[in-house]
Amino acid sequence: MQMIGTHMSIAGGIVQAAENTVRMEADTMQIFSRNPRGSGYRTYSSEEIALFQNICRENHIGSLLAHAPYTLNLASATQKTYEFACMVIREDIARMDALGMENIVFHPGSHTGIGVEAGIKNIIEGLNQAISGTEHITVLLETMSGKGTEIGVSFEELKAIRDGVKYPERIGICFDTCHVFAAGYDIVNNLDGVLEEFDRILGISLIRAIHLNDSAMPFGSHKDRHAVIGGGKIGFPALLRVMEHPALSGIPFYLETPLDEQGHKEEIAMLRKELAGRKQ
């Protein structure tokens, strides 16, 4: 059975996030590693961490995923912005590793005019100062839609980052359905071809997480606008094909659709019901 979860709020703490995940009848979850649009974060006590891990273990919630803040830009040429990004990724890798998260995903960054090659060089250097090689957590590069000067719009750019770091074994990929569709990878009409291209360039085994989102914007738009499952330009049948594709078997799916927790609970139930029905 496919592992399905959603992005969970940590406004009430990580223990409440885990309890809400159980009530949602999900079997995985994604949380922000800190304030997604700021620099603040909450320090978790050893007791809080133990209770969080115990709830996850007892309820078979696995493949825990942290998402780094959107303010992090490791590709930036602006010294203050870059130093902030280096600090955040270094701190959050260590903090989320201690929390027991299996993976932490981040948006590679925007080069803001210095060019893709220079931006990738900055990302590599930022990751090298943040990853010691002794962590248990895996750092995931997210596939991006390509708005503005975003890096990570192509599989080749993601490969260049991973190939350049000191510890490539600690780097994986988060495959976002909305982003790759907006970037110009036709997962609606040629899913097999897209996955074959990914496998040729990076290797399917590097996909550790899938953000399952419909797209409010058309194919190749390079605009990052998530839609509810079946309510966008990708469509329900195409997203189900992603979930059922044998090459993606065993990879956890995380919803980032514009719904509240009750809406996400209903979305998860809908997906499970449809997938179960197709197997009969």
C-alpha positions in Angstrom: 0.0 0.0 0.0 1.3 3.5 -0.9 2.4 5.6 2.0 0.4 8.8 2.0 0.6 11.9 4.2 0.5 15.6 4.0 2.2 18.8 5.3 1.4 19.2 8.9 1.4 22.4 11.0 3.8 22.6 13.9 2.1 25.7 15.4 1.1 23.5 18.4 4.4 21.7 18.6 5.7 18.4 17.1 3.8 16.2 19.5 0.5 17.7 18.4 1.5 17.5 14.8 2.1 13.7 15.2 -1.3 13.3 17.0 -3.0 15.2 14.3 -1.4 12.9 11.7 -2.8 9.9 13.5 -6.3 11.4 13.5 -5.9 12.1 9.8 -5.3 8.4 9.3 -2.1 9.2 7.4 1.1 7.1 7.6 3.7 9.8 6.9 4.0 13.5 7.4 6.0 16.6 6.4 6.7 19.5 8.7 8.6 22.8 8.4 12.0 22.7 10.0 11.4 26.3 11.3 9.3 29.3 10.5 8.9 29.0 6.7 9.2 32.7 6.0 11.5 33.7 8.9 14.5 32.7 10.9 12.9 31.6 14.2 12.5 28.1 15.4 11.4 26.3 18.5 13.8 24.2 20.6 12.4 20.8 21.4 13.1 19.2 24.8 14.4 15.7 25.0 11.0 14.6 26.5 9.1 16.2 23.6 11.3 14.5 21.0 10.9 11.1 22.8 7.1 11.5 22.9 7.0 12.6 19.2 9.1 9.6 18.2 7.0 7.2 20.3 3.7 8.4 18.8 5.2 7.9 15.3 6.6 4.5 16.1 3.4 3.2 17.8 1.2 4.4 14.9 3.6 3.3 12.1 4.2 6.8 10.9 7.4 6.6 8.9 9.5 8.4 6.2 9.3 11.7 8.2 10.1 14.6 6.0 11.2 18.2 7.1 10.9 21.1 4.7 13.4 23.9 5.0 12.1 27.5 5.0 11.4 29.3 1.8 13.6 32.2 2.8 16.7 30.0 2.4 18.6 30.8 -0.9 21.9 28.9 -1.2 22.3 30.2 -4.7 22.4 33.8 -3.8 25.4 36.1 -4.5 24.4 38.5 -1.8 26.7 37.9 1.1 24.1 38.5 3.9 21.5 36.3 2.1 24.0 33.5 1.5 25.4 33.5 5.0 21.9 33.3 6.4 21.1 30.4 4.1 24.3 28.6 5.1 23.5 29.0 8.8 19.9 27.8 8.3 20.7 24.7 6.3 23.5 23.8 8.7 21.4 24.2 11.8 18.3 22.5 10.4 20.1 19.5 9.1 21.5 18.9 12.6 18.2 19.7 14.3 16.0 17.5 12.1 18.5 14.7 12.3 18.3 14.8 16.1 14.5 14.8 15.8 14.6 11.6 13.9 13.5 12.9 10.5 14.6 10.6 7.7 14.8 13.4 5.1 14.9 17.2 4.8 14.0 18.9 1.5 14.8 22.4 0.4 14.4 24.5 -2.7 17.9 24.7 -4.3 17.6 28.5 -4.7 17.5 31.3 -7.2 20.7 32.7 -8.8 19.1 36.2 -9.2 21.3 37.2 -12.1 24.7 35.6 -11.5 23.9 32.7 -13.8 23.0 29.0 -13.3 26.7 27.8 -13.1 27.6 30.3 -10.4 24.4 29.6 -8.5 25.1 25.9 -8.5 28.6 26.5 -7.2 27.2 28.5 -4.3 24.7 25.7 -3.5 27.4 23.1 -3.5 29.6 25.1 -1.2 26.7 25.8 1.1 25.9 22.1 1.3 29.5 21.1 1.9 29.7 23.4 4.9 26.4 22.0 6.3 26.8 18.2 5.8 29.4 16.3 7.8 28.8 12.9 6.3 28.0 11.4 9.7 24.3 12.3 9.7 21.5 9.8 9.3 19.2 12.3 7.6 19.2 12.6 3.8 19.1 16.1 2.2 16.7 16.3 -0.7 16.9 18.7 -3.6 13.4 19.6 -4.8 12.5 19.6 -8.5 11.4 23.2 -9.3 9.0 24.9 -11.7 11.6 27.3 -13.0 10.0 30.6 -12.1 12.4 33.6 -12.3 16.0 32.5 -11.9 15.2 29.3 -10.0 17.8 26.5 -10.1 16.5 22.9 -10.2 14.1 23.3 -13.1 16.0 20.5 -15.0 17.2 17.1 -13.9 20.6 18.1 -15.3 20.9 21.0 -12.8 20.0 18.7 -9.9 22.6 16.2 -11.1 25.3 19.0 -11.2 24.6 19.9 -7.6 24.7 16.3 -6.4 27.8 15.5 -8.4 29.6 18.5 -6.9 29.1 17.9 -3.2 31.6 16.2 -0.9 29.0 13.6 0.3 26.7 12.8 -2.6 25.4 9.7 -0.7 23.7 12.1 1.6 21.8 13.8 -1.2 18.5 12.6 -2.7 15.6 14.1 -4.7 12.1 15.2 -3.9 9.9 14.9 -7.0 7.1 17.5 -7.1 4.4 16.7 -9.6 3.2 20.3 -9.9 6.7 21.6 -10.3 7.9 19.1 -13.0 4.7 19.6 -15.0 5.1 23.4 -14.8 8.8 23.0 -15.8 7.9 21.2 -19.0 8.1 17.5 -18.1 4.9 15.9 -19.5 3.9 13.6 -16.7 0.3 13.6 -18.1 1.0 12.2 -21.6 4.4 10.7 -21.2 5.0 9.7 -17.6 7.1 6.7 -18.7 9.4 8.9 -20.8 9.8 11.5 -18.0 10.8 8.8 -15.5 13.1 7.1 -18.0 14.8 10.5 -18.5 15.1 11.0 -14.8 16.6 7.5 -14.4 19.1 8.1 -17.1 20.3 11.4 -15.7 20.0 10.9 -11.9 18.7 7.4 -11.2 15.2 6.6 -9.9 16.6 5.3 -6.7 17.5 8.9 -5.7 13.8 9.8 -5.4 13.1 9.6 -1.7 9.9 11.7 -1.5 7.1 12.8 -3.9 5.1 15.9 -3.4 1.7 15.0 -4.9 0.1 18.2 -6.1 -2.1 19.2 -9.0 -1.1 22.3 -10.9 -3.4 25.4 -11.2 -1.2 26.6 -14.1 -0.8 25.0 -17.6 2.0 22.7 -18.8 5.3 24.4 -19.2 4.1 27.6 -17.5 7.1 27.8 -15.1 4.7 29.0 -12.4 4.4 27.3 -9.0 0.7 27.2 -8.2 -0.6 24.1 -6.4 -4.2 22.8 -6.9 -6.2 20.2 -5.1 -5.9 16.6 -6.4 -8.0 16.5 -9.6 -8.7 20.2 -9.5 -5.9 21.4 -11.8 -4.2 20.9 -15.2 -2.6 17.6 -14.4 -5.8 15.9 -13.4 -6.8 13.0 -11.2 -6.1 10.1 -13.6 -2.6 11.3 -14.3 -1.8 11.7 -10.6 -3.1 8.2 -9.9 -0.8 6.9 -12.6 2.1 8.5 -10.8 1.1 6.8 -7.6 0.7 3.4 -9.3 3.9 3.5 -11.4 6.0 0.5 -10.6 9.2 2.6 -10.8 7.9 4.7 -7.9 6.8 1.8 -5.7 7.6 2.3 -2.0 8.3 6.0 -2.3 6.1 8.1 0.2 3.7 10.7 -1.1 3.1 14.0 0.6 0.2 16.3 -0.2 0.8 20.1 -0.3 -2.5 21.0 -1.8 -4.4 24.2 -0.6 -6.7 22.5 2.0 -7.0 22.4 5.7 -6.3 19.3 7.8 -9.9 18.0 7.4 -9.7 18.6 3.6 -6.4 16.7 3.5 -7.9 13.8 5.5 -10.7 13.6 2.9 -8.2 13.8 0.1 -6.1 11.0 1.5 -9.2 8.8 2.0 -10.3 9.5 -1.6 -6.9 8.5 -3.0 -6.8 5.3 -1.0 -10.3 4.4 -2.0 -9.6 4.9 -5.6 -6.3 3.0 -5.6 -7.9 0.1 -3.7 -10.8 0.0 -6.2 -8.4 -0.1 -9.2 -6.7 -3.2 -7.7 -9.8 -5.2 -7.5 
